[in-house]
Amino acid sequence: MPRKLGLRFLIDPTQWLDSLSPEPNSRTMVPSIEPGKEIEIQIQAFLTQSLFWHCHPSETIEAESKKLIRQFARGTNLYHLRGVIVQAAGRPSTMTGESPLPEAILLDCDIPILVRLPLELTQDSAKVLRVGSVLEMLSPLWGSLWWHAMPFQNRIKALVKHVREREVAYLPEEKTEAYRLVEAEFLQALET
């Protein structure tokens, strides 16, 4: 992995509001995520938001090619990811007698990335998303401050470089919400 890895990820409006803290000697709430500060955050991707994904048996890929994290489109949070599935968290299957379906997997791309899986995941898809396989995907990255509520608690420490507000529109309601695009430098993976 490169010595300095820059990451860009979105933080949703609700988590951003939760990150505000009172300014000393004032009633004003200020962001706790700002340039120059170190943060603990869980990096996430959603299979439903990926532009493509493919799972390879681990033995078909050379060791040095199993891990990749590369920004796909400059200035965005869209990344080309490749990593080994190291853990899977399941939910009970809706059909009796079938094995539990995973709701999330932990991907090792040299940094831990929690990949959230769709509720509609089929048994056939679940069979390829197994521990030890290599998942490759093109997906936006998200930062979660609520990592303690996730199936895996793996997170990273990062140094915030820039924070920008991004308006995201939802169709068909045409409602917009202010997300935060955070640019940070990866410092280290934190043990759970």
C-alpha positions, -999 to 999 in steps of 0.1 A, spaced: 0 0 0 13 35 -7 27 54 23 1 81 20 -34 70 9 -59 97 3 -96 88 7 -128 107 -2 -160 95 14 -195 109 20 -211 114 54 -249 115 54 -267 145 70 -279 126 101 -245 114 110 -230 149 103 -255 164 127 -245 138 153 -209 148 149 -215 185 160 -203 195 194 -209 226 215 -183 253 211 -167 262 245 -183 293 261 -210 295 235 -244 279 225 -231 273 190 -227 238 177 -196 233 156 -183 204 134 -160 180 151 -149 168 116 -128 196 102 -94 200 85 -64 191 107 -84 168 130 -79 131 134 -111 110 132 -121 74 137 -145 63 110 -157 31 94 -154 31 56 -184 15 39 -196 6 4 -230 -7 -6 -234 -35 -32 -266 -19 -44 -248 13 -53 -219 -4 -71 -216 1 -108 -203 -34 -111 -191 -62 -88 -176 -96 -93 -164 -123 -69 -133 -144 -78 -121 -176 -60 -90 -165 -41 -68 -192 -56 -73 -177 -92 -57 -144 -83 -20 -138 -75 -13 -126 -39 -1 -91 -50 -32 -86 -71 -58 -94 -44 -59 -59 -28 -66 -26 -45 -82 7 -35 -79 33 -63 -100 64 -69 -119 59 -101 -130 94 -109 -109 123 -97 -125 145 -71 -152 120 -62 -159 93 -37 -161 66 -65 -135 39 -60 -123 7 -77 -120 -18 -49 -106 -53 -47 -100 -72 -15 -103 -105 3 -136 -112 21 -123 -118 57 -157 -120 76 -194 -123 69 -223 -114 92 -255 -132 85 -292 -128 90 -316 -157 92 -329 -170 58 -365 -165 50 -368 -201 39 -364 -229 63 -335 -253 60 -313 -228 40 -281 -213 54 -282 -177 67 -278 -150 41 -250 -124 47 -261 -89 55 -226 -75 54 -190 -86 46 -157 -72 57 -134 -66 28 -96 -63 33 -83 -38 6 -53 -30 28 -78 -10 48 -110 -25 62 -142 -18 42 -176 -29 54 -197 -38 24 -234 -37 30 -254 -63 11 -290 -59 -2 -319 -75 16 -329 -91 -17 -297 -111 -19 -303 -146 -32 -288 -178 -20 -269 -181 -53 -253 -147 -49 -246 -154 -13 -227 -186 -23 -201 -165 -42 -197 -139 -15 -180 -162 9 -150 -157 33 -118 -162 14 -131 -150 -20 -119 -119 -37 -145 -92 -43 -139 -66 -69 -163 -36 -73 -167 -1 -85 -185 18 -58 -189 51 -39 -173 51 -4 -192 62 27 -179 72 61 -199 60 91 -195 75 125 -219 49 138 -195 20 134 -204 7 169 -239 -2 156 -225 -22 126 -220 -60 123 -182 -54 123 -165 -27 143 -135 -23 120 -126 13 114 -97 35 105 -80 66 119 -77 94 93 -65 129 92 -91 152 77 -78 174 49 -110 190 34 -147 190 40 -172 201 13 -209 202 13 -226 184 -15 -263 186 -23 -278 153 -32 -312 152 -50 -337 124 -45 -361 116 -73 -390 118 -79 -396 140 -49 -368 164 -59 -359 168 -23 -323 177 -16 -301 170 14 -267 183 23 -241 155 25 -204 161 34 -177 150 11 -146 144 33 -111 142 20 -88 125 45 -54 108 47 -55 73 59 -33 69 90 -40 34 103 -65 6 107 -78 2 142 -82 -31 159 -116 -42 171 
